Amino acid sequence: MSEIGNIVDIEAVHGANVFGSMDQFAKKIEKTLHVSIIYRDSKVKIVGGPTDVKRCQAVLTNLLELSKRGNVITEQNVDYALALTYEDKTSAIVDIDNEIITRTIAGKPIKPKTLGQKAYIDSIKKNTIVFGIGPAGTGKTYLAMAMAIEAFKNNEVNRIILTRPAIEAGENLGFLPGDLQSKVDPYLRPLYDAIYQIMGADSFVHNSEKGLIEVAPLAYMRGRTLDNAFIILDEAQNTTPAQMKMFLTRIGFGSKIVITGDLTQKDLPRGAVSGLETAVKILDNIEGINITKLTNKDVVRHPLVQQIVKAYEDYEVKHSKSENSFRKNTQKNWGDKDDRKDN
């Protein structure tokens, strides 16, 4: 049985934003929820089953609210609003939008865009050490950077220190051309990109020259005690257990540490143990330390990235199950052979 639901007064200025260019968002909503959307004279009619109509109405209402707040609706917003309707958390996308962490140099507000990102931000506020673990595109580093810059602006910390292990791509720094700074800069480039966007190049250079902002490879942290600082360790899956222990014991009074990483993207030598993986197991139940895990649902890049991450996760789970099954069968077969020998 079909039902018609009405949403009144989606003005043309918001209609274009909510429904997308060439109605691409409206078509996605129709296809996902199995409804028909008719938009005419600032009125929206939704045709479909009662549950589907109710979900569609909730999605459009929340997207309209985001538009009224000045947000440019993206495909990620639409995808996430649709996902939340199936979890009975429809209004969460609007609630998340209430929080502004800071603004970019261009004045654009930086906000969490998913429930996972909101939990991550809340965890950074409440804890001294936070591990942000998740796939590419979940905003782990960018949001941590935004929190660091806001804390610095509010004089909550005296300096910002950004670091990451310089081992990606398996290259040895000693074989790269140039002085030490030119050697490590390519590895630190993602950190520079984020801080330039949020703080601006001029402000970064000014504070960097005064020693208030430091971007350096992890090896530079050895032997230091870091007081009143906001410290971010990026790509932590590429640390060894010894490096991770060294880094964690650098924390001083008044400091906060955020450690980000993706355990599925390790560049360590084959068979090497990740310091991030070890730390998560050891430190899980210590007060003041929180481990926040983000998933493919928290990916805020191109929609294809979310699908790619999900496909890899599914493959790895399937592959892991096959390996475990193979090991069990192998162990059983060897056990049977041993029993026959004993007999």
C-alpha positions in Angstrom: 0.0 0.0 0.0 1.3 3.4 -0.9 1.2 6.5 1.2 1.7 10.2 0.4 3.6 12.3 2.9 4.2 16.1 2.7 7.1 18.3 3.6 6.1 21.9 3.4 8.2 24.9 2.3 11.5 23.7 1.0 12.3 27.0 -0.7 14.0 27.0 -4.1 17.3 28.2 -2.6 17.4 25.2 -0.3 15.8 22.8 -2.8 18.8 23.0 -5.1 21.1 22.3 -2.2 19.1 19.5 -0.7 18.3 17.7 -3.9 21.7 18.2 -5.5 22.8 19.2 -9.0 20.5 17.6 -11.6 18.5 16.1 -8.6 21.3 13.6 -8.0 20.7 13.4 -4.3 16.9 13.1 -4.7 17.5 10.2 -7.1 19.9 8.5 -4.6 17.3 8.9 -1.8 14.5 7.5 -4.1 16.6 4.5 -5.1 17.8 3.7 -1.5 14.4 4.1 0.2 12.2 2.9 -2.7 10.1 6.0 -2.8 9.2 8.6 -5.4 9.9 12.3 -4.6 7.8 15.0 -6.3 9.0 18.6 -5.8 6.7 21.4 -7.0 6.1 25.0 -5.8 8.2 24.6 -2.6 6.2 21.4 -1.7 7.6 17.9 -1.5 5.4 14.9 -1.9 6.8 11.5 -1.1 5.1 8.3 -2.5 5.9 4.9 -1.1 5.3 2.5 1.8 4.6 4.0 5.2 8.0 3.2 6.7 9.9 4.3 3.6 7.9 7.6 3.5 8.7 8.3 7.1 12.4 7.6 6.6 12.5 9.8 3.5 10.7 12.6 5.3 13.3 12.4 8.1 16.2 12.5 5.7 14.9 15.5 3.8 14.0 17.4 7.0 17.5 16.9 8.4 19.2 17.8 5.1 17.0 20.9 4.9 18.1 21.9 8.5 21.7 21.5 7.5 21.1 23.7 4.4 19.4 26.4 6.5 22.5 26.5 8.7 24.6 27.4 5.7 26.1 24.0 4.9 26.7 22.9 1.4 25.1 19.5 1.2 27.5 16.8 -0.1 27.0 13.2 -1.2 28.6 12.2 2.1 25.9 14.1 4.0 23.2 12.3 2.0 24.8 8.8 2.4 25.2 9.3 6.2 21.7 10.7 6.6 20.4 7.6 4.8 22.5 5.2 6.9 21.3 6.8 10.2 17.6 6.3 9.3 18.2 2.5 9.4 19.7 2.9 12.9 16.9 5.0 14.2 19.3 7.9 14.8 17.9 10.2 12.1 18.4 13.5 14.0 22.1 12.7 14.9 23.4 14.4 11.7 21.9 17.7 12.8 23.0 17.3 16.4 26.6 16.6 15.2 26.5 19.8 13.2 26.0 21.9 16.3 29.7 21.5 17.3 32.3 23.8 15.7 35.9 22.8 16.7 37.6 25.8 15.0 37.6 27.6 11.6 40.0 27.4 8.7 42.0 30.4 7.6 39.2 30.9 5.0 36.6 31.0 7.8 35.1 27.6 7.0 33.9 25.8 10.2 35.5 22.5 11.0 33.0 20.1 12.5 32.7 16.4 13.2 30.6 14.8 10.4 29.8 11.4 11.9 29.0 10.0 15.3 32.4 8.3 15.3 34.1 11.6 14.7 32.0 13.2 17.4 33.1 10.5 19.9 36.7 11.0 18.8 36.5 14.8 19.5 34.8 14.2 22.9 37.5 11.7 23.8 40.3 14.2 23.0 38.6 16.8 25.3 38.3 14.4 28.2 41.5 12.3 28.1 45.3 13.0 28.3 46.2 10.4 25.7 43.9 9.3 22.8 44.4 6.7 20.2 42.5 7.4 17.0 42.5 4.2 14.9 40.7 3.8 11.6 40.9 3.7 7.8 42.0 6.5 5.5 39.5 9.3 5.1 38.0 9.2 8.6 39.6 12.6 9.6 41.8 11.2 12.3 44.7 13.5 11.7 42.8 16.5 10.5 40.4 16.7 13.5 43.3 16.1 15.9 45.1 19.0 14.2 42.0 21.2 14.5 41.8 20.4 18.2 45.5 21.2 18.7 45.3 24.6 16.9 42.2 25.5 18.9 43.9 24.6 22.2 46.9 26.7 21.1 44.7 29.7 20.2 43.0 29.5 23.6 46.4 29.3 25.5 45.5 25.8 26.8 48.9 24.7 25.6 52.1 26.6 24.8 53.1 24.7 21.7 52.1 22.1 19.1 54.3 19.2 18.1 53.5 17.1 15.1 55.5 14.0 14.4 55.4 10.8 12.4 57.8 7.9 11.7 59.7 8.6 8.4 59.8 5.1 7.0 57.0 5.1 4.4 57.7 3.6 1.0 60.6 1.6 2.5 63.2 4.3 1.7 66.2 4.9 3.8 66.7 8.6 4.5 70.5 8.3 4.2 70.1 7.5 0.5 67.9 10.4 -0.3 69.4 13.6 -1.7 69.6 16.9 0.2 70.0 18.0 3.8 68.1 16.5 6.7 65.1 18.9 6.5 64.6 18.3 2.7 64.9 14.5 3.4 62.1 14.4 6.0 59.8 17.1 4.6 58.1 14.7 2.0 57.2 12.4 4.9 55.7 15.3 6.9 53.9 16.9 4.0 50.4 15.6 5.0 50.9 17.4 8.3 52.0 20.6 6.6 49.0 20.5 4.3 46.5 20.2 7.2 48.1 22.9 9.3 48.3 25.3 6.3 44.6 24.9 5.6 43.6 25.5 9.2 46.2 28.0 10.5 47.5 29.5 7.3 51.1 29.4 6.0 52.1 32.8 7.4 50.9 32.1 10.9 52.6 28.6 10.8 55.9 30.1 9.7 55.7 32.8 12.4 55.0 30.4 15.2 57.4 27.8 13.8 60.3 30.3 13.9 59.5 31.1 17.5 59.6 27.3 18.3 55.9 27.2 19.2 55.0 24.8 16.4 57.3 22.0 15.5 57.0 19.4 12.7 59.6 16.7 13.0 60.2 13.0 12.5 59.6 10.7 15.5 63.4 10.1 16.1 63.6 13.8 17.2 61.5 13.0 20.2 64.1 10.9 22.0 65.5 12.3 25.2 62.9 15.1 25.5 60.2 15.9 28.1 57.3 17.7 26.5 55.5 20.0 28.9 52.4 22.1 28.1 52.2 20.8 24.6 49.6 19.3 22.3 51.5 16.4 20.6 50.2 14.5 17.6 51.8 11.3 16.4 50.6 10.4 12.9 50.9 7.1 11.0 51.6 5.4 14.3 51.1 1.9 12.8 54.6 2.4 11.4 56.3 2.6 14.8 58.0 -0.2 16.5 57.0 -1.1 20.1 60.3 0.5 21.4 59.5 3.7 19.5 56.0 3.8 20.8 57.2 3.4 24.4 59.8 6.1 23.9 57.2 8.5 22.5 54.6 7.8 25.2 57.1 8.4 28.0 57.9 11.9 26.6 54.7 13.4 27.9 55.1 16.1 30.6 52.7 18.1 32.8 49.9 20.0 31.0 50.3 18.1 27.8 47.9 16.1 25.6 48.8 13.4 23.1 46.8 12.2 20.2 48.1 9.1 18.3 46.6 8.3 15.0 47.0 5.3 12.7 45.5 2.6 10.5 46.5 -1.0 11.4 45.6 -2.1 7.9 48.3 0.1 6.2 51.5 -0.9 7.9 54.8 -0.2 6.1 57.0 -2.0 8.5 59.2 -4.9 7.3 57.4 -8.2 6.9 56.9 -9.9 10.2 57.7 -6.8 12.3 55.3 -5.9 15.2 53.5 -2.6 15.1 54.0 -0.3 18.2 50.5 0.9 17.8 49.0 -2.6 17.8 51.1 -3.4 21.0 50.1 -0.2 22.8 46.4 -0.7 22.2 46.6 -4.1 23.8 48.7 -2.9 26.8 47.1 0.4 27.6 43.4 -0.3 27.0 42.3 -0.1 30.6 44.4 2.8 32.0 42.4 5.8 33.2 43.2 9.0 31.2 43.9 6.9 28.0 41.2 6.3 25.5 41.1 4.2 22.3 38.6 5.4 19.7 38.1 3.2 16.7 36.7 4.7 13.5 35.2 2.6 10.7 34.3 2.9 7.1 31.1 4.6 8.2 33.2 7.6 9.3 35.0 8.0 5.9 34.2 11.6 4.7 36.2 11.6 1.4 34.8 10.6 -2.0 32.0 8.0 -1.6 34.1 5.5 -3.5 36.7 5.7 -0.7 34.1 4.3 1.7 33.2 1.5 -0.7 36.9 0.7 -1.2 37.6 0.6 2.6 34.5 -1.6 3.1 35.6 -4.0 0.3 39.1 -4.4 1.8 37.7 -4.9 5.3 35.4 -7.7 4.0 38.2 -9.3 2.1 40.6 -9.2 5.1 37.9 -10.7 7.4 37.3 -13.5 4.8 41.0 -14.0 4.3 41.7 -14.2 8.1 38.9 -16.8 8.5 40.4 -18.9 5.7 43.9 -18.7 7.3 42.6 -19.7 10.7 40.7 -22.6 9.2 43.8 -23.7 7.4 45.9 -23.6 10.6 43.3 -25.5 12.6 43.1 -28.2 9.9 46.9 -28.4 9.6 47.3 -28.7 13.4 44.5 -31.4 13.5 46.2 -33.4 10.7 49.6 -33.3 12.5 47.9 -34.3 15.7 46.3 -37.3 14.0 49.7 -38.3 12.6 51.3 -38.1 16.0 48.5 -40.3 17.4 49.1 -42.9 14.7 52.8 -42.9 15.5 52.1 -43.4 19.2 49.9 -46.4 18.4 
